[in-house]
Amino acid sequence: MYVLLFDIDGTLISTDGAGGAALMNAFRDAFGIAHPSSVRFSGRTDRAIAADLFDLHQIDNSHENWLRLRAGYLARLPEELAQRSGAALPGVRSLLEALEVRDDVALGLLTGNLADGARLKLGHFGIYSFFPFGAFGDRHEDRDDVARDALQLVRQRFGERVAEDRIWVIGDTPLDVRCARAIGCRALAVATGIHPRDELVSSTPDLLLDDLSAPGEWLAQLPTSRCSGGGIEASSD
């Protein structure tokens, strides 16, 4: 069996900035800051982004303030998604449809998004149902800790029969590659986010693709097991 753990933003979808806008507007309204300064978002957990915003604006990084910001963000996110020109990224839907029918493949999420944020984003683009489980950025500031949660979930669902070299983390940032290494798993990087290809190369993923529309080189490393009822050709056609 293979377990494939997908990042969301820049890997599966582009929200055209909806998530960042929802979070910054929620921060502005919740804490009365007319023009808040932004922080780095890419590859990080929502909890880490919030902590940086609190620190930058000298606001207590308390659980209560986090819950306040979280509620405002989730309330604004659906409207921001509806107003912007986001989309599922090239090849994503067809790849997920093909992998879903394989009984030797399990799909999950490993993302810095809030669990509810992931549901809203992926639901907006009609692909949330592909992912029956996941690890999210609600609690942890370190992406590697989210990866450790993901590995624990894999062990709970599938026991020890899935070796780490059959677990893949798929993402668009060096932090996705790093968190895969933190749990001893393999990493597929896709150059569909903001990070240039040479930066992704430097993070030393097991494989780097331009996008998920031609996944044949990766699928060749996921040969269909004899017990699999479904199938997908290891082809980029």
SELODO-853181 format. One record per atom (N, C-alpha, C): x, y, z. Coordinates in steps of 0.02 Angstrom, whole numbers, padded with zeros to 5 digits, always signed. Example, Ala and Ser with C-alpha at 12.3 -4.5 7.8 and 13.67 -1.06 7.14 Angstrom:
2
+00660-00284+00390/+00615-00225+00390/+00660-00165+00390/+00642-00112+00354/+00684-00053+00357/+00645+00002+00394/
//
This chain:
237
+00042-00060+00000/+00000+00000+00000/+00043+00062+00000/+00019+00114-00034/+00051+00179-00033/+00004+00230+00000/+00033+00274+00040/-00005+00329+00070/+00023+00394+00041/-00021+00434+00012/-00002+00495-00023/-00032+00554+00014/+00010+00596+00042/-00011+00651+00085/+00001+00717+00049/-00053+00751+00031/-00049+00811-00011/-00053+00875+00030/-00010+00921+00012/-00018+00991+00031/-00077+01020-00009/-00100+01080+00008/-00158+01109-00025/-00139+01168-00070/-00123+01225-00039/-00111+01286-00078/-00048+01281-00120/-00054+01293-00184/+00003+01289-00229/+00018+01219-00253/-00015+01170-00224/-00006+01099-00243/-00068+01072-00276/-00124+01076-00241/-00188+01053-00268/-00228+01110-00299/-00225+01168-00269/-00266+01225-00290/-00228+01290-00287/-00254+01339-00324/-00236+01409-00314/-00300+01445-00293/-00298+01481-00238/-00358+01519-00217/-00355+01591-00241/-00304+01609-00279/-00296+01678-00303/-00293+01727-00245/-00261+01705-00190/-00251+01749-00133/-00308+01752-00084/-00358+01708-00091/-00417+01712-00047/-00399+01699+00026/-00357+01650+00039/-00339+01634+00108/-00303+01691+00143/-00254+01719+00109/-00217+01774+00139/-00260+01835+00151/-00304+01850+00103/-00349+01907+00111/-00397+01897+00170/-00424+01837+00175/-00471+01822+00230/-00436+01829+00297/-00375+01804+00301/-00339+01806+00365/-00320+01878+00384/-00294+01916+00336/-00273+01984+00351/-00333+02029+00368/-00388+02019+00333/-00448+02058+00349/-00476+02040+00417/-00473+01975+00433/-00496+01954+00500/-00451+01983+00554/-00386+01984+00542/-00339+02012+00590/-00353+02087+00600/-00362+02122+00545/-00376+02194+00548/-00438+02208+00590/-00492+02172+00576/-00555+02185+00610/-00555+02162+00682/-00522+02105+00696/-00523+02078+00764/-00482+02120+00812/-00428+02151+00787/-00381+02185+00832/-00375+02260+00818/-00418+02286+00775/-00422+02358+00765/-00360+02389+00734/-00327+02352+00690/-00266+02377+00656/-00284+02392+00584/-00286+02456+00567/-00312+02476+00501/-00270+02449+00444/-00204+02449+00451/-00160+02427+00396/-00107+02380+00424/-00127+02318+00439/-00078+02272+00468/-00024+02252+00418/+00036+02243+00444/+00091+02218+00403/+00084+02143+00395/+00102+02118+00336/+00096+02047+00323/+00159+02010+00344/+00155+01944+00343/+00211+01901+00360/+00216+01847+00307/+00266+01804+00312/+00275+01751+00263/+00222+01696+00274/+00189+01676+00219/+00136+01625+00222/+00160+01558+00195/+00198+01558+00142/+00210+01498+00101/+00239+01440+00141/+00204+01383+00139/+00228+01322+00169/+00221+01318+00245/+00192+01369+00275/+00189+01372+00348/+00119+01355+00374/+00115+01342+00438/+00049+01327+00467/+00012+01391+00482/-00054+01387+00482/-00094+01445+00499/-00080+01468+00570/-00065+01421+00614/-00049+01441+00683/+00017+01479+00686/+00066+01460+00646/+00130+01496+00644/+00122+01566+00614/+00081+01571+00562/+00068+01636+00531/+00035+01683+00581/-00013+01656+00618/-00047+01697+00669/+00003+01719+00723/+00046+01674+00745/+00095+01692+00796/+00140+01748+00772/+00161+01746+00709/+00203+01800+00682/+00165+01866+00678/+00102+01863+00659/+00062+01924+00657/+00055+01954+00726/+00042+01912+00776/+00036+01937+00844/+00102+01969+00867/+00157+01936+00853/+00222+01961+00875/+00238+02027+00840/+00226+02030+00775/+00243+02090+00736/+00203+02151+00759/+00141+02139+00782/+00098+02195+00802/+00091+02200+00877/+00134+02165+00914/+00137+02170+00987/+00070+02153+01019/+00042+02097+00996/-00020+02071+01023/-00004+02004+01057/-00035+01992+01114/-00021+01931+01151/-00039+01869+01110/+00008+01824+01103/-00003+01762+01066/-00038+01712+01111/-00098+01729+01132/-00135+01688+01179/-00184+01642+01141/-00207+01591+01175/-00255+01546+01145/-00320+01583+01129/-00339+01629+01172/-00401+01667+01161/-00395+01710+01098/-00338+01744+01089/-00329+01785+01029/-00326+01742+00966/-00295+01684+00972/-00293+01638+00916/-00364+01616+00896/-00405+01598+00944/-00473+01577+00928/-00513+01634+00897/-00501+01694+00920/-00535+01753+00892/-00516+01763+00819/-00451+01759+00805/-00428+01767+00736/-00453+01709+00692/-00450+01649+00719/-00472+01590+00682/-00545+01596+00661/-00588+01617+00707/-00659+01623+00692/-00671+01675+00638/-00637+01732+00643/-00645+01784+00592/-00622+01761+00524/-00566+01726+00522/-00540+01700+00459/-00589+01652+00426/-00613+01604+00464/-00659+01554+00435/-00724+01586+00413/-00746+01638+00447/-00807+01672+00427/-00799+01709+00361/-00739+01734+00347/-00727+01773+00286/-00705+01731+00227/-00679+01672+00239/-00649+01633+00186/-00698+01615+00129/-00759+01592+00143/-00803+01574+00086/-00816+01632+00039/-00826+01692+00065/-00838+01750+00022/-00777+01767-00020/-00718+01763+00011/-00656+01777-00027/-00646+01726-00082/-00660+01663-00068/-00654+01612-00120/-00702+01625-00178/-00763+01645-00162/-00813+01657-00213/-00796+01717-00257/-00761+01766-00229/-00748+01828-00265/-00686+01824-00309/-00646+01771-00301/-00581+01768-00336/-00580+01713-00388/-00529+01717-00430/-00525+01671-00488/-00478+01613-00473/-00491+01578-00420/-00450+01519-00404/-00471+01459-00445/-00432+01405-00439/-00447+01345-00477/-00407+01287-00449/-00431+01226-00463/-00389+01167-00453/-00332+01171-00504/-00273+01152-00484/-00214+01159-00527/-00212+01105-00581/-00173+01115-00633/-00173+01069-00690/-00161+00996-00670/-00205+00953-00695/-00197+00881-00685/-00222+00855-00619/-00240+00899-00573/-00256+00876-00505/-00317+00831-00503/-00372+00854-00532/-00434+00815-00527/-00427+00746-00560/-00398+00744-00620/-00391+00679-00654/-00344+00633-00616/-00291+00660-00587/-00246+00618-00547/-00281+00590-00486/-00318+00632-00450/-00353+00608-00391/-00406+00556-00409/-00441+00567-00463/-00492+00518-00485/-00460+00451-00500/-00402+00452-00533/-00368+00390-00550/-00340+00355-00489/-00312+00392-00443/-00283+00362-00383/-00337+00336-00336/-00394+00369-00334/-00447+00351-00287/-00472+00280-00299/-00471+00257-00361/-00499+00190-00376/-00450+00134-00359/-00389+00150-00342/-00340+00099-00324/-00349+00080-00251/-00357+00015-00238/-00364-00006-00168/-00296-00016-00134/-00242-00002-00170/-00176-00003-00139/-00149+00067-00128/-00192+00118-00133/-00173+00187-00123/-00222+00219-00075/-00196+00256-00025/-00237+00296+00020/-00217+00369+00012/-00266+00411+00003/-00254+00483-00005/-00269+00519+00060/-00225+00566+00078/-00235+00606+00137/-00206+00675+00127/-00214+00717+00178/-00188+00785+00177/-00134+00794+00230/-00083+00833+00212/-00033+00856+00260/-00022+00929+00244/-00054+00972+00282/-00059+01042+00263/-00053+01088+00324/-00030+01148+00312/-00029+01199+00364/-00096+01232+00374/-00144+01218+00331/-00211+01247+00338/-00246+01221+00400/-00291+01262+00427/-00339+01237+00476/-00380+01181+00445/-00403+01135+00487/-00446+01081+00461/-00508+01110+00427/-00540+01159+00459/-00600+01189+00429/-00582+01231+00368/-00524+01262+00368/-00502+01299+00310/-00490+01254+00251/-00460+01196+00264/-00449+01146+00211/-00516+01123+00182/-00564+01110+00225/-00630+01089+00202/-00662+01142+00158/-00658+01205+00179/-00689+01259+00140/-00654+01268+00073/-00588+01268+00073/-00550+01278+00011/-00562+01221-00038/-00549+01160-00016/-00556+01103-00062/-00629+01091-00081/-00674+01104-00034/-00745+01098-00050/-00767+01147-00103/-00739+01207-00101/-00756+01258-00151/-00739+01234-00222/-00685+01196-00227/-00663+01171-00293/-00684+01099-00306/-00725+01071-00262/-00755+01006-00274/-00709+00946-00267/-00655+00952-00226/-00609+00896-00220/-00598+00874-00147/-00636+00902-00101/-00626+00884-00030/-00640+00810-00017/-00688+00782-00052/-00710+00713-00038/-00657+00661-00055/-00604+00680-00091/-00551+00633-00106/-00509+00616-00045/-00514+00655+00009/-00467+00650+00064/-00503+00631+00129/-00503+00567+00147/-00540+00546+00207/-00504+00562+00273/-00441+00581+00270/-00406+00597+00333/-00351+00648+00317/-00325+00678+00370/-00272+00726+00360/-00246+00754+00425/-00188+00787+00421/-00158+00822+00477/-00154+00896+00458/-00169+00940+00506/-00182+01010+00490/-00144+01056+00537/-00147+01121+00520/-00108+01171+00555/-00144+01208+00611/-00194+01177+00642/-00232+01211+00695/-00191+01222+00758/-00147+01174+00774/-00113+01176+00839/-00039+01193+00834/-00006+01168+00782/+00067+01171+00780/+00092+01231+00741/+00146+01261+00765/+00180+01314+00728/+00233+01285+00682/+00258+01226+00697/+00310+01194+00657/+00278+01143+00610/+00289+01151+00546/+00260+01105+00496/+00283+01033+00508/+00343+01023+00534/+00367+00956+00548/+00323+00920+00599/+00296+00958+00647/+00251+00928+00697/+00185+00906+00665/+00162+00942+00615/+00103+00921+00578/+00118+00855+00542/+00178+00850+00514/+00198+00787+00481/+00198+00729+00530/+00221+00742+00591/+00221+00688+00642/+00150+00667+00659/+00104+00716+00661/+00033+00699+00671/+00008+00655+00613/+00029+00673+00552/+00007+00635+00494/+00032+00563+00497/+00095+00554+00516/+00122+00486+00522/+00085+00447+00575/+00068+00479+00630/+00030+00445+00683/-00038+00423+00657/-00071+00466+00617/-00135+00448+00588/-00128+00388+00541/-00075+00388+00502/-00063+00332+00456/-00055+00268+00496/-00018+00270+00550/-00008+00211+00591/-00074+00188+00623/-00116+00236+00644/-00180+00218+00673/-00226+00185+00623/-00224+00209+00561/-00270+00184+00509/-00245+00119+00477/-00179+00113+00468/-00152+00058+00429/-00102+00015+00466/-00087+00032+00528/-00039-00007+00566/+00031+00001+00538/+00072-00050+00549/+00142-00047+00528/+00152-00075+00458/+00098-00091+00423/+00106-00123+00358/+00125-00074+00302/+00124-00010+00317/+00146+00040+00268/+00215+00066+00290/+00266+00046+00253/+00334+00069+00268/+00340+00143+00250/+00387+00177+00283/+00396+00248+00270/+00413+00263+00197/+00448+00216+00164/+00466+00230+00094/+00407+00220+00047/+00349+00202+00074/+00287+00200+00034/+00239+00256+00054/+00263+00301+00094/+00225+00361+00111/+00257+00420+00076/+00217+00456+00037/+00242+00514-00001/+00208+00577+00025/+00247+00630+00031/+00221+00697+00045/+00228+00736-00021/+00172+00765-00043/+00171+00801-00107/+00158+00874-00092/+00205+00918-00112/+00197+00989-00097/+00237+01033-00143/+00228+01098-00136/+00258+01146-00181/+00311+01190-00148/+00331+01174-00087/+00380+01216-00052/+00436+01174-00022/+00493+01204-00010/+00546+01168+00026/+00525+01143+00094/+00478+01177+00127/+00454+01154+00192/+00415+01089+00187/+00382+01078+00130/+00349+01013+00120/+00400+00957+00115/+00454+00971+00080/+00507+00921+00074/+00538+00908+00143/+00551+00962+00180/+00582+00955+00246/+00538+00915+00293/+00473+00926+00292/+00430+00889+00339/+00425+00816+00319/+00431+00801+00254/+00434+00730+00234/+00495+00697+00264/+00552+00731+00261/+00614+00704+00288/+00609+00696+00364/+00572+00740+00397/+00566+00737+00470/+00533+00672+00493/+00493+00642+00449/+00460+00579+00468/+00485+00520+00426/+00541+00531+00391/+00572+00476+00355/+00536+00453+00293/+00497+00499+00263/+00456+00480+00205/+00483+00512+00142/+00454+00495+00086/+00476+00519+00021/+00440+00584+00004/+00471+00623-00040/+00444+00689-00056/+00440+00699-00131/+00380+00719-00153/+00369+00741-00222/+00357+00816-00220/+00400+00854-00253/+00391+00926-00257/+00361+00944-00325/+00316+00992-00325/+00286+01016-00387/+00297+01091-00392/+00318+01114-00451/+00336+01184-00460/+00275+01225-00481/+00222+01220-00442/+00159+01255-00457/+00144+01310-00407/+00190+01322-00360/+00181+01375-00311/+00226+01434-00327/+00246+01470-00274/+00285+01531-00284/+00360+01517-00284/+00381+01457-00266/+00452+01443-00261/+00481+01422-00329/+00535+01454-00350/+00565+01437-00415/+00592+01366-00414/+00598+01338-00474/+00619+01269-00481/+00687+01256-00448/+00734+01303-00457/+00801+01290-00429/+00800+01288-00353/+00755+01325-00322/+00748+01322-00249/+00721+01254-00228/+00673+01228-00266/+00646+01162-00251/+00699+01108-00261/+00739+01115-00314/+00793+01067-00325/+00840+01066-00265/+00856+01125-00239/+00902+01129-00182/+00875+01096-00119/+00809+01088-00115/+00779+01055-00057/+00784+00979-00062/+00809+00954-00117/+00822+00882-00131/+00761+00837-00120/+00707+00849-00157/+00651+00801-00155/+00671+00737-00191/+00634+00684-00181/+00646+00623-00219/+00630+00632-00292/+00582+00676-00306/+00562+00689-00375/+00533+00759-00378/+00545+00793-00435/+00518+00860-00446/+00482+00861-00513/+00419+00882-00512/+00379+00889-00573/+00360+00962-00583/+00350+00980-00646/+00326+01048-00661/+00256+01058-00633/+00213+01008-00641/+00146+01009-00613/+00120+00937-00612/+00057+00928-00595/+00030+00860-00589/-00009+00838-00652/+00000+00874-00707/-00036+00855-00768/+00000+00799-00805/+00063+00787-00790/+00101+00733-00822/+00138+00694-00768/+00102+00654-00730/+00132+00622-00671/+00165+00555-00684/+00176+00538-00748/+00199+00471-00764/+00262+00450-00729/+00311+00495-00724/+00374+00478-00691/+00363+00460-00618/+00317+00494-00586/+00301+00479-00516/+00262+00414-00511/+00211+00406-00553/+00169+00346-00549/+00209+00283-00563/+00263+00289-00601/+00306+00231-00612/+00337+00206-00547/+00340+00249-00497/+00367+00229-00432/+00312+00204-00385/+00250+00201-00411/+00193+00176-00372/+00161+00118-00410/+00199+00065-00424/+00171+00010-00464/+00110-00020-00430/+00061-00038-00470/-00001-00067-00443/+00014-00135-00414/-00008-00147-00353/+00004-00211-00321/-00044-00263-00349/-00027-00326-00339/-00068-00380-00366/-00139-00380-00337/-00145-00356-00276/-00211-00358-00243/-00254-00299-00261/-00227-00253-00300/-00265-00192-00316/-00321-00207-00364/-00381-00185-00347/-00438-00194-00391/-00441-00141-00445/-00416-00081-00429/-00415-00027-00478/-00349-00027-00514/-00338+00024-00552/-00275+00028-00587/-00265+00095-00618/-00203+00112-00627/-00186+00174-00661/-00121+00162-00698/-00119+00179-00759/-00059+00169-00798/-00005+00217-00777/+00056+00193-00772/+00113+00236-00757/+00133+00272-00821/+00090+00317-00841/+00099+00351-00905/+00080+00423-00896/+00110+00466-00936/+00094+00537-00933/+00041+00556-00984/+00013+00508-01020/-00038+00524-01070/-00103+00545-01037/
//
